[in-house]
């Protein structure tokens, strides 16, 4: 292992999690070089980058940060600002499962994902899988399906939501309301035309 890689590992150990800007400034390298070094160290298992959270020395260090280092609060703060912390699917699943006891009213998969600070597409897949194995139940809606944790002996009752009636932007054509047609039907020109074919009125 070269000197730069060792410096990176030592710095992460003392300051984890670190972000890309910290690394670039500390080691005096460009963004592309940092990404190259980070990917190499990740491939050999020396570091553990988590998108949206930073770079850690290991998976255990990341878990400890979530539980004891204020990581959960930072995840929620990032979500409140509109950020999405997208670790691995395993990390996202853990966040969602830990959040389930907090669900007091039916929530969509998107709302649950945002509350946990995970990517909505990833969250939807995880929540669907949890429903398949019986940890969650839903209202069987075709769109915006809502979920609740399964409570043994207490089946959930989902109140059916009333769909908002959208006003049609286009009205069905009614010739009786067409001024041009009405005026033509009463015009002398039409009367003359009808007279040619032997029809009047």
N, C-alpha and C positions, 0 to 999 in steps of 0.2 A: 504493500500500500504506500502511495507517495505521500509527501509531506502535506500537500493541500487537503487530501482526503482525511488525513489524521487530524488536521486542524479543524476541519468541518465537524467531525465526530466529537472532538473535545468541546467545541463551542456549543453544539447542540446539547451535550450532556449537562453543561453548566447553565444553559439559558432556555431549555425547551419549555414550550414550543417556540420555534423561531419562524419568522416569515421570510419571504424571498428578498424583500428590501433590506432586511437586517443582514442577510447573508451577503448580498451584493456589496453593501457598504463595508462590512467587516473584512471581507477577503479581497476587496478591490478588484473584483472580476465583473464581467458583463453578464447580462441576463441569460444569454444563450449558454455561456460557459457554466454558470451556476446550475441551470437546468440539466445540462449534460452530466455534471458531477453528481447532482442529486439523483438522477435516474440510475447512474452506475452504482451508487451506494445503496439505493433501494433494491436493485436487482440482486445484490449479494447479501441483502438482509441486514445491513449495518444501520439503516435509518428507516423511519416509518412516517412518510408524509401523509397528511390528511387534508384533502381539499377543503378550504374554508376555515380550518383550525390552525394549521401550521405544520412544522416538521418536528417529529419526536425521534427519540433514540430507538424506541421499540413500541410494539403494540401494548405491552404492559404499562409503559410510561404514559401512553395515551389514555388507557383505561383509568389509571390513577389520577390523571389530570381531570377526567370527567367526573370522577367520584369525589376527589379530595382537593383538587386544585382550582375549583371554581369554573370548570369547563362547562357544566350544564347551564350555569347562569350566562356565560358568554355565548353559548349556542342560542339560548332564548333571546338574548339581546341582539344578536346578529339577525335572528328571524324577525324581531320586531322592527328592525330597520329595513327589512326587505331582503336580507341576505339569506342564502340557502347553504347550510353546511352539509356537504355531500360526501361523507366518508365512504367506507366500503359498505356493501349491502348488509354485512353482519353488524356493523356499527349502527346503521340506520335502523335495522330491526330491533336492536337493543334499546335504542331511544324510544321507538314506538311502543314496544312492550312495556317499558317503564312508565309510559304516559297513560296507558289504558285505564288504570284505576282512577284517573282524574276526569274521565269522561262521564259527565252527569246527564247530558242530553245528547240525542243522536247527532252525529257529526259526519260530514262527507270525508272521503279519503283525503281530499285536498286540504280541508280544515285541520285534520289530524296531522298531516305532513307539515303544514306550516307551523302548527303549535310545537312540533318536535324539532323544527329547524332542518328538515331533510328535504331533498329534492322531491317534488310532487309526483313525478312519474315513478321514481323508485318507491316512494311511500305507497302509491296506489297498488303496485305489484305486491309489496309486503303485506299490506292490509288485506288484499284479496286472498293471499295465501293463508293468513291468520283466520280469515272467515272459513276457508275450505277445511281447516283442521279443527274448527269448532271453538276458537277463542273469541271470535266476534260473530255477531249476527247482524243482518241488515234488513231493510224494508222492501227488498225485491224490486226497487224502482229501476226503470231502464236507464235513466239519467240522474246524475247527482245522488247516487245511492248513499243512504245514511247508515252509519254503523254504531253499534253499542257493544260493550263487553258482555259476554255470556255469563249470567249468574245462575248457578245451579238451583233449579226449582223455582226460578223467577223469570219466566219468559217475558221478553220485552214487548211492550205494546207501542207500536209506531203510529203516531197520529198522522194521517194522510194529509199531505200539504196540498193546498188548493193552488192550482196553476193560475198564474196571472193571465187574464184574457187580453191578448194583444190586439189593439185596434188595427184593422186591415188598412193598409196604405192605399189599396186600390178598391174601388167600388165596382160592383157588377154593372155591366152596361145595360141601361134601360132606355130604349128608343123613345119612350113617352116623355123622358126628361131632356131629350136632345132638341134644342131650339131650332137648329138648322133643319132637321127632319120635320119638325112640327110646322115650321113656316112653309116648307116646300109642299107639304100635304094640303095646306090651305091656299096655295098660290094659284093665280090664274093660269100660269104656265102648265101646271099639272092638270088643271081642268081641261085645257085645250088638248093636251096629250091624250088624256083619257077619252076625249071626244073622237079622236082619230081612230081609236080602237073600239069605239062604240060603247065605252064604259064611262059612266059619270059618277061623281061622288068620291 
